Amino acid sequence: MAPETPTPPYPRLLRATELLDPPFAMIDEEALWANAADLVRRAGGVPIRLATKSVRVRSIIKNILTLPGFRGVMTYSLAESVWLADQGVNDILLAYPSVDRVAYADLVADDRRRAAITVMVDSLEALDLIDATLGADHPPIRVCLDVDSSLRVLGAHLGAHRSPVHSTRDAKRIAAAIAERPGFDLVGLMFYDAQIAGMPDSGPAIRAVKRRSAKELRRRRRRIVKAVRQLTDLQIVNAGGTGSLDVWRDDPTVTELAAGSGLFVPTLFDGYRSFTPRPAAFFALPVVRKPTKDAVTCFGGGYIASGPAGDTRVPRPVWPEGLELYPAEGAGEVQTPLRGKIARTLDIGDRVVFRHAKAGEMCERFDQVALVDAAGQATLVPTYRGEGKNFG
C-alpha cells in the first residue's frame, strides 16, 4: 500500500499560492507522482492506459505518459481524441461511441490521426452512422468493441449500463460483421467493470459481490477474447480502472489496464481497502461572510459531481479541519456556508480548501491549476477549459 501523507499538505499548498485570488485549483505534485508510481505498482507490469477525463490537463497527461508503466490514453470525446493526436499523442483509445460528424470528418482527413485513434463501437448501427457521415468508401478506421462487463444475477444488472454486447455469442456475431465490413479494422475489445473498479469497499456484502463479479467476468472475458481472436488480430484487450488494477493484473487475456482517477484521488476513492492513495487535487475558496461566530460563508463551491445526486457527489471541506457543510444548504453556485468551531479562527479573505468528489470534473470549473512541487513552488498550467476546449 502507498504510504499515507506524513503531514497535511495544505499549509504548503496555500503558501505556494498565496498570491493567487481564489477560487483556484491546486495539484500537489508530490502526491500526484506518488500516486502514479503506486498505480504502476498495482498494475504489476501490465501497461496502464491513462483515462484523460480524470485529468483534463494536457501538460499533466503528457508528463504522465513519459513514466514507465503508462502507455497511451483513453479519451472521452472524439473531438478530444483528434485534438490530442494533433498535439503529438499517438496511441488513443476513445472509450465511448461518438456521433460527432465533424470529428469523424477530421479523423479521416489525416492518416496520422487515423493511425493514432481507435474509436469505440457497440453496435452495427454505430458503423451505419459512420458510413452515412463519411460515405461507405471512407478510409479504414480502427475500432474497438465495448463489451458489457456488468454482473447479471436474478434479473438484476450490477454495473454501468453501457454496451448491449454481453455474451460470447453477442461479441462473436458483431465482431464477425465488423471484420467483413469495408472501412473498419476491429483491433480491440474493452471491458470496463464499474461494479468493481468504481465501487468502494463499503461492507462485506459489497466485497462479496465484487468477488463474484470478478470471477464471472474473468471466465466470460476469456471465452469472448478467444472467440474474437479467431476473427481478427486483436491488439487491445482493455480492462479495469483505478479500483480494480489488482484484480486484473494477472489475467493473461488482458493486454492493458486503464486508470486515471487514482492520480488526483477525489473523495469517491476514500473507501477502498486494497490501496491507500494520497489526495492530490484540491480547490480553494475565499471566506466572504461570517454569519455567526461558528460559521463562515465561502464564495462559489457548488461543484457537484456527476452520478446519482446525494452526499457523495458534493465537495468536502478539508482545511482547516473541523468545517462541514450545512445539510439544508450544501455547496452553492455562488456561496457555500460552512459550520464548525474552527470557523472562529477564520477571517474575511481567508481560504478554505476543498476536495472534489470526482477527479477531472474539477478542472471543468477552472481555466488553470497551480502545480505545487515538494519545495513549495507553484507553476500555473491550463486545463482543457483554459485552452478553450469544451468536449461536452
Residue pairs with C-beta under 8 A, 6 or more apart in sequence:
1 275
1 276
2 34
2 35
2 37
2 38
2 41
2 275
2 276
2 277
2 278
3 34
3 276
4 276
4 278
5 31
5 278
5 279
8 319
9 28
9 30
9 31
10 282
10 318
10 319
10 353
12 372
12 376
13 26
13 28
13 282
13 353
13 370
13 372
14 284
14 319
14 351
14 353
15 376
16 26
16 370
16 372
16 376
16 377
16 378
17 24
17 26
17 284
17 370
17 372
17 378
20 370
20 378
21 286
22 284
22 285
22 286
22 299
22 351
23 283
23 284
23 285
23 286
23 299
23 300
23 301
23 365
23 366
24 283
24 284
24 366
24 368
24 369
24 370
25 281
25 282
25 283
25 284
25 362
25 363
25 365
25 366
25 368
25 369
25 370
25 383
26 281
26 282
26 283
26 284
26 353
26 369
26 370
26 372
26 378
27 57
27 60
27 264
27 280
27 281
27 282
27 369
27 370
27 371
27 372
28 278
28 279
28 280
28 281
28 282
28 372
29 280
29 371
29 372
29 373
29 374
30 373
30 374
31 265
31 278
31 279
31 280
32 60
32 263
32 264
32 280
34 278
35 262
35 263
35 264
35 265
35 277
35 278
35 280
36 64
36 67
36 70
36 263
37 67
38 262
38 275
38 277
39 48
39 69
39 242
39 245
39 259
39 262
39 263
40 48
40 67
40 68
40 69
40 70
42 245
42 246
42 249
42 274
42 275
43 69
43 245
43 249
43 257
43 259
44 245
44 246
44 249
44 250
45 249
46 245
46 248
46 249
46 254
46 255
46 256
46 257
47 69
47 70
47 71
47 72
47 255
47 256
47 257
48 69
48 70
48 71
48 245
48 256
48 257
48 258
48 259
49 70
49 71
49 72
49 73
49 74
49 91
49 93
49 238
49 256
49 257
49 258
49 259
50 61
50 64
50 65
50 70
50 72
50 73
50 74
50 258
50 259
50 260
51 73
51 74
51 76
51 95
51 241
51 258
51 259
51 260
51 261
52 61
52 73
52 74
52 75
52 76
52 80
52 84
52 260
52 360
53 75
53 76
53 95
53 260
53 360
54 242
54 260
54 261
54 263
54 264
54 358
54 359
54 360
55 61
55 64
55 260
55 263
55 264
55 359
55 360
55 363
56 360
56 363
56 364
56 383
56 384
56 385
57 363
57 369
57 381
57 382
57 383
57 384
58 84
58 87
58 382
58 384
58 387
59 381
59 382
60 263
60 371
60 381
61 73
61 84
61 89
62 87
62 88
62 89
64 70
64 263
65 71
65 72
65 73
65 89
71 91
71 256
72 89
72 91
72 92
72 93
72 256
73 84
73 89
73 91
73 92
73 93
74 93
74 94
74 95
74 238
74 258
74 260
75 81
75 84
75 92
75 93
75 94
75 95
76 94
76 95
76 96
76 391
77 94
77 96
77 98
77 100
77 103
77 391
77 392
78 94
78 98
78 100
78 103
78 104
78 107
78 117
78 119
79 100
79 102
79 103
79 106
79 391
80 384
80 389
80 391
81 92
81 94
81 103
81 107
81 117
81 119
82 103
82 106
82 107
82 113
82 117
83 389
84 92
85 92
85 110
85 112
85 113
85 116
85 117
86 113
89 116
90 115
90 116
91 116
92 116
92 117
92 118
93 118
93 120
93 144
93 188
93 190
93 236
93 238
94 117
94 118
94 119
94 120
94 144
95 120
95 146
95 190
95 192
95 258
96 120
97 119
97 120
97 121
97 122
97 126
97 146
98 104
98 119
98 120
99 129
101 133
104 130
104 133
104 134
105 133
105 134
106 113
107 113
107 114
107 117
107 119
107 141
108 114
108 134
108 138
108 139
108 141
111 139
114 139
114 140
114 141
114 142
115 142
117 142
118 142
118 143
118 144
118 187
118 188
118 236
119 141
119 142
119 143
119 144
120 143
120 144
120 145
120 146
120 190
121 127
121 143
121 144
121 145
121 146
121 178
122 145
122 146
122 162
122 163
122 164
122 165
122 174
123 164
123 165
123 174
124 174
124 177
124 178
127 143
127 178
127 181
127 184
130 138
130 141
130 183
130 184
131 138
131 183
136 182
136 183
137 182
137 183
138 183
139 183
140 183
140 184
140 185
141 183
141 184
141 185
142 185
142 187
142 188
143 178
143 184
143 185
143 186
143 187
143 188
144 186
144 187
144 188
144 189
144 190
144 236
144 238
145 163
145 165
145 171
145 174
145 175
145 178
145 186
145 188
145 189
145 190
145 228
146 162
146 163
146 165
146 190
146 192
147 163
147 165
147 166
147 171
147 189
147 190
147 191
147 221
147 224
148 159
148 162
148 163
148 164
148 165
148 166
149 159
149 162
149 191
149 192
149 193
149 194
149 217
149 221
150 157
150 158
150 159
150 160
150 161
150 162
150 166
150 194
150 195
151 157
151 158
151 159
151 195
151 209
151 212
151 213
151 216
151 217
152 158
152 166
153 212
158 195
158 209
158 213
159 193
159 194
159 195
159 213
160 192
160 194
160 195
160 198
162 192
162 194
164 170
165 171
165 174
167 220
168 220
168 223
168 224
168 227
171 189
171 224
171 227
171 228
172 224
172 227
172 228
172 231
175 186
175 227
175 228
175 231
175 232
176 231
178 184
178 186
178 232
179 186
179 231
179 232
185 232
186 228
186 231
186 232
186 234
187 232
187 233
187 234
187 235
187 236
188 234
188 235
188 236
188 237
188 238
189 224
189 225
189 228
189 234
189 236
189 237
189 238
190 236
190 238
190 239
191 217
191 221
191 237
191 238
191 239
192 238
192 239
192 240
192 241
192 258
193 213
193 214
193 217
193 239
193 240
193 241
193 244
193 247
194 241
195 209
195 210
195 213
196 210
196 213
196 214
196 217
196 241
196 243
196 244
196 247
197 240
197 241
197 242
197 243
197 244
198 241
198 243
198 268
199 206
199 209
199 210
199 243
200 206
200 243
200 268
200 269
200 270
200 271
200 272
201 207
201 210
201 271
201 272
201 273
201 274
202 271
207 273
214 244
214 247
218 251
221 237
221 239
221 251
221 253
221 254
222 253
225 234
225 237
225 253
228 234
234 255
235 255
236 255
236 256
237 253
237 254
237 255
237 256
238 254
238 255
238 256
238 257
238 258
239 248
239 251
239 254
239 256
239 257
239 258
240 247
240 248
240 254
240 257
240 258
240 259
241 258
241 259
241 261
242 259
242 260
242 261
242 262
242 269
243 269
243 272
243 274
245 257
245 259
246 274
246 275
248 254
248 257
249 257
260 359
260 360
261 268
261 269
261 358
261 359
261 360
262 269
262 275
262 277
263 280
263 359
264 279
264 280
264 281
264 359
264 360
264 362
265 277
265 278
265 279
265 280
265 281
265 359
266 279
266 281
266 305
266 355
266 356
266 357
266 358
266 359
266 362
267 312
267 315
267 316
267 355
267 356
267 357
268 305
268 312
268 357
268 358
269 277
279 318
279 355
281 355
281 356
281 359
281 362
281 369
282 318
282 353
282 354
282 355
283 303
283 315
283 353
283 354
283 356
283 362
283 365
283 366
284 351
284 352
284 353
284 354
285 298
285 299
285 300
285 301
285 336
285 351
285 352
285 354
286 298
286 299
286 349
286 350
286 351
286 352
287 296
287 297
287 298
287 346
287 347
287 348
287 349
287 350
287 351
287 352
288 297
288 298
288 299
288 335
288 348
289 296
289 297
289 335
289 337
289 348
290 296
290 297
290 343
290 346
290 347
290 348
291 297
291 337
293 343
293 344
294 339
294 340
294 341
294 343
294 344
295 337
295 338
295 339
295 340
295 343
296 323
296 337
296 338
296 343
296 346
296 350
296 352
297 335
297 336
297 337
297 338
298 335
298 336
298 337
298 338
298 352
299 334
299 335
299 336
300 332
300 333
300 334
300 335
300 336
301 315
301 331
301 332
301 335
301 336
301 354
302 330
302 331
302 332
302 333
302 334
302 336
303 315
303 331
303 356
303 361
303 362
303 365
304 313
304 314
304 315
304 331
304 357
305 313
305 314
305 356
305 357
305 358
305 361
306 313
306 358
306 361
307 313
307 358
312 357
313 357
313 358
314 325
314 330
314 331
314 357
315 331
315 354
315 355
315 356
315 357
316 325
316 354
316 355
316 357
317 323
317 324
317 325
317 338
317 352
317 353
317 354
318 353
318 354
318 355
319 352
319 353
320 342
320 345
320 346
320 352
321 342
322 340
322 341
322 342
323 338
323 339
323 340
323 342
323 343
323 352
324 338
324 339
324 340
325 331
325 336
325 337
325 338
326 337
326 338
326 339
329 336
329 337
330 336
338 352
346 352
356 362
363 369
363 383
363 384
363 385
364 383
364 384
364 385
365 385
366 383
366 385
366 386
367 382
367 383
367 385
367 386
368 380
368 381
368 382
368 383
368 386
369 380
369 381
369 383
370 378
370 379
370 380
371 378
371 379
371 380
371 381
372 378
373 379
384 390
384 391
